[in-house]
Amino acid sequence: METVAIALVLLLAVVVSGVLSRISPIALPLPLYQILLGACIDSVADLGVQLQPDIFFLLFLPPLLFLDGWRIPKEGLLRDKGTILELALGLVVFTVVGVGFFVNWLIPSMPLAVAFALAAIVSPTDPIAVSAIAKRVPIPKRLMHILEGESLLNDASGLVCMRFAVAAALTGTFSLFDAFTTFLWLATGGILIGAGVTWITTVVKNGLIRRFGEDSGSQILISLLIPFASYLLAEHLHCSGILAAVAAGITMSYAEQTGKALAITRVRRNAVWDTVQFAANGIIFVLLGEQLPQIVAGAAKVVRETGHHDPAWLFVYIVAINVALIALRLIWGWTSLRFILFRASRQGKTLQTPSWRLVVATSLAGVRGTITLAGVMTLPLVMNDGSPFPARDLAILLAAGVIIVSLVIASVGLPHLLKNLKLPPEPSEQEAEDVARTRAAEAAIRAVEQAQHKMSEGRADADIYIDAGARITDLYRQRIEGRTKTGDERERARKIDEIERKLRLAALHAERDEIYRNARIRKLSDEAARRLVREIDLLEARISGS
């Protein structure tokens, strides 16, 4: 019962944080409000949450990584694959080595292996935290795609590097050859297992649907179980469960393009996954705030062991690590840009040099978040001989501090760097969207005509079917005519579409209000009211594009 109560308190805190972020005049990212709420909860109530690293990792990482892989824009991932791989792999190794040695020099009492583990866990970036900032300041679309792709892959590379560093701390030995071969096995096995679990599940599921029909609740539950199945199977076979969850999500995105699921299943599943993502991310940050006081107390003890007596040195360490992370990211980005421009000039190409402000913004946008916190919480509690894991509390505090400070720096710095910044033109997707809408409308007309002919064949009232079919095909023909116009006519058609959209939304709002009014005065049953409102909600979601 106590566990259930704690879970409810955490969920309530997540809800309150969402309200605070919307009504607060201070432009802070949502995770910061959640951390503050967690600290407030600890000050008024001792929840006594004991975080078990393995359980914490299992509960939060698989679904979040799976969803990242599922929803990341594939065209952006493929278009900027070179840049993304440089950031997700090369920058991670560069960060682990650079920050690892820096932390060991800064805090000699922290063993080098633990310093490398800390560096590995603060190397992954968090696009969700950046997205929270992007709601208040416009971030270029292509830059967001690069940051999303980087975070999807560097989650895996950073956590795998942390795994090797922890193993070195526990055993006291490290072999570069063994690490390389183990990484190949972890990566290859994890990717194959994740893709295989999703593919096999999809094939079996589609076969059962064809034979017995589809149940939306079961399909949603299956999608929730896939990341856990992929993660657990990969870990059981000593592969990377992290990469398995990512690969499962990417495979899921391709499996969904077959369009086999019912529309209502997709609508409900998106709502469920949005809730899971919001709740999981929120709980992690609330837990960080709730655990922060005891983490600070444990870390202060370690600081005294370093020869300092003032816990203020903790803040110095956190700021220094953040500066090192930004500097290394800036050095890597600037060097990569110089190399790209040099290679283009050798090939006779002329590329537009990005503004220095955009390069610095890319460095500041490397915000740490959920994955860093979830990963650092999995540091072992004890060594192989039963002694406490060295500097564990300090490592957790430093990682938490890096998350908070990186969020604050990005919140303050990005708006100034991106304000009135002239960006290279991005390719418009409007033409491709118009072509797709036209082709979809043409396919719809053909389907209506075929269905109408089949339904009315041999019937005495065939004219009714013809009239009904004509009404539907007229709507699609109007859509095609609007998309095939050019110049001013096309712009006029788009304005008409926008006006029509607003009018239809106003009409739907009035319909819904009237249905609720009839339900309140008992002229309509609750069941009928829910069914009608559901239809209106689906139409509104379709028209508004949300």
C-alpha positions in Angstrom: 0.0 0.0 0.0 2.9 2.4 0.8 4.4 1.8 -2.6 1.1 2.6 -4.3 0.8 5.8 -2.3 4.4 6.9 -3.3 3.6 6.2 -6.9 0.5 8.3 -6.7 2.3 11.2 -5.0 5.0 11.1 -7.8 2.4 11.1 -10.5 0.5 14.0 -8.9 3.8 15.9 -8.7 4.3 15.4 -12.5 0.8 16.7 -13.1 1.4 19.8 -10.9 4.8 20.4 -12.6 3.0 20.6 -16.0 0.6 23.2 -14.6 3.4 25.3 -13.1 5.4 25.3 -16.3 2.4 26.8 -18.2 1.4 29.4 -15.7 4.8 30.5 -14.4 6.1 33.8 -15.8 9.7 32.4 -15.5 10.7 30.7 -18.7 12.2 27.5 -17.3 12.2 24.0 -18.8 9.7 21.5 -17.4 12.3 19.2 -15.9 13.5 22.0 -13.6 10.0 22.4 -12.1 9.9 18.7 -11.6 13.2 18.7 -9.8 12.1 21.6 -7.6 8.8 19.8 -6.7 10.7 16.6 -5.8 12.9 18.7 -3.4 9.8 20.3 -1.9 8.2 16.8 -1.4 11.3 15.6 0.5 11.3 18.7 2.7 7.7 18.0 3.9 7.5 14.2 3.7 10.0 11.4 3.9 8.8 9.0 1.2 11.7 6.7 1.9 12.2 5.8 -1.8 15.0 3.3 -2.2 16.1 3.2 -5.8 17.3 -0.3 -6.9 19.6 0.3 -9.9 18.5 -2.7 -12.0 14.8 -2.1 -11.4 15.1 1.6 -12.1 16.9 0.9 -15.4 14.4 -1.7 -16.4 11.3 0.4 -15.6 12.3 3.6 -17.3 14.9 3.1 -20.1 13.3 0.5 -22.4 10.1 2.4 -23.1 11.7 5.8 -23.4 14.4 4.5 -25.8 11.9 2.5 -27.8 9.7 5.5 -28.2 12.6 7.7 -29.3 13.5 5.1 -32.0 9.8 4.8 -33.0 9.1 8.5 -33.5 12.4 10.0 -34.7 12.1 11.4 -38.3 13.8 8.9 -40.5 14.5 11.3 -43.3 16.4 13.6 -41.1 18.3 10.6 -39.6 19.4 9.4 -43.1 20.1 12.9 -44.5 22.5 13.9 -41.7 23.7 10.4 -40.9 27.4 11.5 -41.1 27.0 14.4 -38.7 24.8 12.3 -36.4 27.3 9.4 -36.2 30.2 11.8 -35.6 28.3 13.3 -32.6 26.8 10.0 -31.4 30.0 7.9 -31.5 33.1 10.0 -32.0 32.0 12.8 -29.6 31.0 10.3 -27.0 34.4 8.6 -27.0 36.1 12.0 -27.1 34.0 13.1 -24.1 34.5 10.0 -22.1 38.3 10.3 -22.4 38.5 14.0 -22.0 36.1 14.4 -19.1 37.2 11.2 -17.5 40.8 12.4 -17.1 39.6 15.9 -16.2 37.3 14.6 -13.4 40.1 12.4 -12.0 42.5 15.3 -12.0 39.8 17.6 -10.4 38.8 15.0 -7.8 41.8 12.7 -7.1 39.8 10.7 -4.6 37.5 9.5 -7.4 39.1 6.4 -9.0 39.9 6.8 -12.7 37.4 4.0 -13.7 34.6 5.7 -11.7 35.6 9.1 -13.4 35.3 7.4 -16.8 31.9 5.9 -15.8 30.7 9.4 -14.8 32.0 10.9 -18.1 30.3 8.2 -20.0 26.9 8.7 -18.3 27.0 12.5 -18.8 27.9 12.2 -22.5 24.4 11.3 -23.8 22.1 14.3 -24.6 18.4 14.6 -24.1 16.2 15.8 -26.9 13.1 16.0 -24.6 14.8 18.6 -22.5 15.8 20.6 -25.6 12.2 20.3 -26.9 11.0 21.9 -23.6 13.3 24.8 -24.3 12.3 24.8 -28.0 8.7 25.6 -27.0 9.9 29.0 -25.7 12.6 29.7 -28.4 12.5 28.5 -32.0 15.3 26.0 -32.7 16.0 25.3 -36.4 14.2 22.2 -37.6 17.3 20.6 -39.1 19.3 21.2 -35.9 16.5 19.6 -33.9 16.6 16.5 -36.2 20.4 16.3 -35.7 20.0 16.6 -31.9 17.3 13.9 -31.9 19.3 11.5 -34.0 22.4 12.1 -31.9 20.6 11.5 -28.7 19.0 8.3 -30.0 22.4 6.8 -30.8 24.6 8.3 -28.1 22.2 7.0 -25.4 23.4 3.5 -26.4 27.1 4.4 -26.9 27.3 6.3 -23.7 25.6 3.7 -21.6 27.7 0.9 -23.1 30.9 2.9 -22.4 29.6 3.3 -18.8 29.2 -0.5 -18.6 32.8 -1.0 -19.5 34.0 1.6 -17.0 31.9 0.1 -14.2 33.3 -3.4 -15.0 36.8 -2.0 -14.8 36.0 -0.4 -11.5 34.7 -3.7 -10.1 37.5 -5.9 -11.4 40.4 -3.5 -11.5 41.3 -4.6 -15.1 40.6 -3.3 -18.6 41.6 -4.7 -22.0 41.0 -2.5 -25.1 40.8 -5.6 -27.3 38.3 -7.3 -25.0 36.3 -4.1 -24.8 36.2 -3.8 -28.7 35.1 -7.4 -29.3 32.6 -7.2 -26.5 31.2 -3.9 -27.9 30.8 -5.6 -31.3 28.9 -8.5 -29.7 26.8 -6.2 -27.5 25.9 -3.9 -30.4 25.3 -6.5 -33.1 23.4 -8.8 -30.8 21.3 -6.0 -29.3 20.3 -4.6 -32.7 19.4 -8.0 -34.2 17.4 -9.0 -31.1 15.5 -5.7 -30.9 14.7 -5.8 -34.6 13.9 -9.5 -34.5 11.5 -9.3 -31.5 9.5 -6.5 -33.2 9.4 -8.2 -36.6 8.3 -11.6 -35.2 5.8 -10.0 -32.9 4.4 -8.0 -35.8 4.1 -11.0 -38.1 2.4 -13.1 -35.5 0.1 -10.3 -34.4 -1.0 -9.6 -38.0 -1.7 -13.3 -38.6 -3.9 -13.4 -35.6 -5.7 -10.2 -36.6 -6.5 -11.6 -40.1 -8.0 -14.7 -38.5 -9.7 -13.4 -35.4 -10.0 -9.6 -35.8 -8.4 -6.8 -34.0 -8.8 -5.7 -30.4 -7.4 -2.2 -29.7 -6.6 -2.8 -26.1 -4.5 -5.9 -26.9 -2.6 -4.1 -29.6 -1.7 -1.2 -27.3 -0.6 -3.6 -24.6 1.6 -5.5 -27.1 3.3 -2.3 -28.1 4.0 -1.6 -24.4 5.5 -5.0 -23.9 7.8 -5.1 -27.0 10.5 -2.8 -25.5 10.7 -4.8 -22.3 10.8 -8.1 -24.1 13.6 -6.8 -26.4 15.6 -5.4 -23.4 15.2 -8.5 -21.2 16.0 -11.0 -24.0 19.1 -9.0 -25.0 20.3 -8.8 -21.4 19.7 -12.5 -20.9 21.9 -13.2 -23.9 24.5 -10.8 -22.6 23.9 -8.2 -25.4 23.0 -4.6 -25.2 19.4 -4.2 -24.0 19.7 -0.5 -24.6 20.5 -1.0 -28.3 17.8 -3.7 -28.5 15.1 -1.2 -27.3 16.3 1.4 -29.8 16.4 -1.1 -32.7 12.9 -2.4 -31.7 11.6 1.2 -31.8 13.1 1.9 -35.3 11.7 -1.5 -36.6 8.3 -0.6 -35.1 8.2 2.6 -37.1 8.8 0.7 -40.4 6.3 -2.0 -39.4 3.6 0.6 -38.8 4.0 1.9 -42.3 2.1 -1.2 -43.5 -1.0 0.5 -42.1 -2.4 -2.8 -40.8 -3.7 -1.4 -37.5 -7.2 0.1 -37.2 -7.5 3.9 -37.0 -9.0 3.8 -33.5 -6.0 1.6 -32.4 -3.5 4.2 -33.6 -5.4 7.1 -32.0 -5.6 5.3 -28.7 -2.1 4.0 -28.8 -0.6 7.4 -29.5 -2.5 8.8 -26.5 -1.2 6.0 -24.3 2.4 6.4 -25.3 2.3 10.2 -24.9 1.1 9.6 -21.4 3.8 7.0 -20.7 6.5 9.3 -22.0 5.2 12.3 -20.0 4.8 10.2 -16.8 8.1 8.4 -17.1 10.2 11.4 -17.8 8.4 13.4 -15.1 8.8 10.7 -12.4 12.5 10.5 -13.1 13.1 14.2 -12.5 10.8 14.3 -9.5 12.7 11.4 -8.0 16.0 13.3 -8.7 14.6 16.2 -6.6 13.4 13.9 -3.9 16.7 12.1 -3.7 18.8 15.3 -4.0 19.1 16.2 -0.3 20.5 12.8 0.7 22.7 12.7 -2.4 24.2 16.1 -1.4 24.8 14.8 2.2 26.6 11.7 0.9 28.6 13.7 -1.6 29.6 16.3 1.0 31.2 13.6 3.0 33.3 12.6 -0.1 34.3 16.2 -0.7 35.7 16.4 2.8 37.8 13.3 2.0 39.3 15.2 -0.9 40.8 17.7 1.5 38.1 20.4 1.2 36.0 21.3 4.1 33.4 23.5 2.3 30.6 21.7 0.5 30.5 24.7 -1.9 33.3 22.8 -3.8 30.5 20.6 -5.0 29.1 23.5 -7.1 32.6 24.3 -8.3 33.0 20.7 -9.5 29.6 20.8 -11.3 30.3 24.0 -13.1 33.8 22.9 -14.1 32.4 19.6 -15.6 29.7 21.5 -17.5 32.4 23.9 -18.9 34.5 20.9 -19.9 31.5 19.3 -21.6 30.6 22.4 -23.6 34.2 23.1 -24.5 34.8 19.5 -25.8 31.5 19.6 -27.7 32.5 23.0 -29.2 36.0 21.8 -30.2 34.5 18.6 -31.8 31.8 20.6 -33.7 34.2 23.2 -34.9 36.8 20.6 -36.0 34.1 18.5 -37.8 32.8 21.7 -39.6 36.4 22.6 -40.7 36.8 19.0 -42.0 33.5 19.1 -43.9 34.3 22.4 -45.5 37.8 21.3 -46.4 36.5 18.1 -48.0 33.9 20.0 -49.9 36.5 22.4 -51.3 38.7 19.5 -52.4 35.6 18.2 -54.4 35.0 21.6 -55.9 31.8 22.2 -53.9 30.9 25.5 -52.2 29.1 25.2 -48.9 27.7 28.1 -46.9 29.7 28.4 -43.6 27.3 28.4 -40.7 27.3 31.3 -38.3 29.5 31.0 -35.2 26.4 31.5 -33.2 24.8 28.4 -34.7 27.9 26.4 -33.8 27.9 27.6 -30.2 24.1 27.0 -30.0 24.7 23.4 -31.1 27.2 23.1 -28.2 24.8 24.6 -25.6 21.9 22.4 -26.9 23.7 19.3 -25.7 21.4 19.2 -22.6 21.6 16.2 -20.3 18.4 14.7 -19.0 16.5 11.5 -18.4 19.1 9.0 -19.8 21.9 10.5 -17.7 19.9 10.4 -14.5 18.6 6.8 -15.2 22.1 5.6 -16.0 23.9 7.1 -13.0 21.3 5.6 -10.7 22.4 2.1 -11.9 25.9 2.5 -10.5 26.5 -0.5 -8.2 25.9 -0.1 -4.5 28.9 -2.3 -3.5 32.1 -3.7 -5.0 32.7 -7.4 -5.6 34.2 -7.8 -2.1 31.1 -6.2 -0.5 32.7 -2.8 0.2 30.8 0.4 -0.8 31.2 1.4 -4.5 33.8 4.3 -4.4 32.4 7.9 -4.7 28.9 6.6 -5.8 27.0 9.5 -4.1 29.4 12.0 -5.4 29.1 10.7 -9.0 25.3 10.8 -8.7 25.3 14.3 -7.4 27.7 15.5 -10.1 25.5 13.9 -12.8 22.4 15.5 -11.3 24.2 18.8 -11.1 25.3 18.6 -14.7 21.6 18.0 -15.7 20.4 21.0 -13.8 23.2 23.4 -14.9 23.0 22.3 -18.5 19.2 23.0 -18.5 19.8 26.5 -17.0 22.6 27.3 -19.4 20.6 26.2 -22.5 17.5 28.1 -21.2 19.5 31.3 -20.8 21.9 31.0 -23.7 19.9 29.5 -26.6 17.3 32.4 -26.8 20.1 35.0 -27.1 22.2 32.9 -29.6 19.2 32.1 -31.9 17.5 35.5 -31.7 17.4 37.1 -35.2 19.8 34.5 -36.5 19.8 34.1 -40.3 19.7 30.4 -41.0 20.4 28.5 -44.3 17.1 27.8 -46.1 15.6 24.4 -45.4 14.0 22.3 -48.1 10.2 22.8 -48.1 8.1 19.7 -47.6 4.9 21.4 -48.8 5.2 20.2 -52.5 5.7 16.6 -51.5 2.8 16.9 -49.1 0.6 18.4 -51.8 1.5 15.6 -54.2 0.8 12.9 -51.5 -2.6 14.5 -50.7 -3.5 14.6 -54.4 -2.6 11.0 -55.0 -4.4 9.9 -51.8 -7.5 11.7 -53.0 -7.3 10.1 -56.5 -7.0 6.7 -54.8 -10.0 7.5 -52.6 -12.1 8.4 -55.7 -11.2 5.1 -57.4 -12.1 3.2 -54.2 -15.4 5.0 -53.8 -16.4 4.3 -57.5 -15.5 0.6 -57.2 -17.4 0.2 -53.9 -20.4 2.1 -55.2 -20.5 0.0 -58.3 -20.3 -3.2 -56.3 -22.9 -2.1 -53.7 -25.4 -0.9 -56.3 -25.1 -3.6 -58.9 -28.5 -5.2 -59.6 -30.4 -3.1 -57.1 -33.5 -1.2 -57.9 -32.4 1.8 -55.8 -29.0 2.1 -57.5 -29.5 5.8 -58.0 -29.3 6.3 -54.2 -25.8 4.7 -54.2 -24.8 6.9 -57.2 -25.9 10.1 -55.4 -24.0 9.1 -52.3 -20.9 8.2 -54.2 -21.1 11.5 -56.1 -21.3 13.5 -52.9 -18.1 11.9 -51.6 -16.1 12.1 -54.8 -17.0 15.8 -55.2 -15.2 16.5 -51.9 -12.1 14.7 -53.1 -12.2 16.4 -56.5 -12.3 19.8 -54.8 -9.2 18.8 -52.8 -7.4 17.8 -56.0 -8.4 21.0 -57.8 -7.1 23.0 -54.9 -3.7 21.2 -54.9 -3.1 21.4 -58.7 -3.5 25.2 -58.9 -0.5 27.4 -59.3 0.6 30.9 -58.3 -2.0 33.2 -56.8 -4.8 30.7 -57.4 -2.9 28.1 -55.3 -2.3 30.6 -52.5 -6.0 31.6 -52.6 -7.0 27.9 -52.4 -4.8 27.5 -49.3 -6.3 30.5 -47.6 -9.8 29.1 -48.3 -8.7 25.8 -46.9 -7.5 27.6 -43.7 -10.7 29.5 -43.4 -12.7 26.4 -43.9 -10.7 24.6 -41.3 -11.4 27.3 -38.7 -15.1 27.3 -39.6 -15.3 23.5 -39.3 -13.6 23.6 -35.9 -16.1 26.2 -34.7 -18.9 24.0 -36.0 -17.5 21.0 -34.2 -17.1 22.9 -30.9 -20.8 24.0 -31.2 -21.8 20.4 -31.9 -20.0 19.1 -28.9 -21.3 21.8 -26.6 -24.9 21.0 -27.7 -24.4 17.2 -27.1 -23.1 17.9 -23.6 -26.0 20.2 -23.0 -28.5 17.5 -24.0 -26.7 15.0 -21.8 -26.8 17.3 -18.8 -30.6 17.8 -19.1 -31.0 14.0 -19.6 -32.3 14.2 -23.2 -29.4 12.0 -24.3 -27.9 9.0 -22.6 -24.3 9.0 -21.3 -23.4 6.2 -23.7 -24.8 8.0 -26.7 -23.1 11.2 -25.7 -19.7 9.6 -25.3 -20.0 7.9 -28.7 -21.0 11.2 -30.5 -18.3 13.2 -28.7 -15.7 10.6 -29.6 -16.6 11.0 -33.3 -16.4 14.8 -33.0 -13.0 14.5 -31.2 -11.6 12.3 -33.9 -12.8 14.7 -36.6 -11.3 17.7 -34.7 -8.0 15.9 -34.3 -7.9 15.2 -38.0 -8.8 18.8 -39.0 -6.5 20.5 -36.5 -3.6 18.1 -37.3 -3.0 17.2 -33.7 
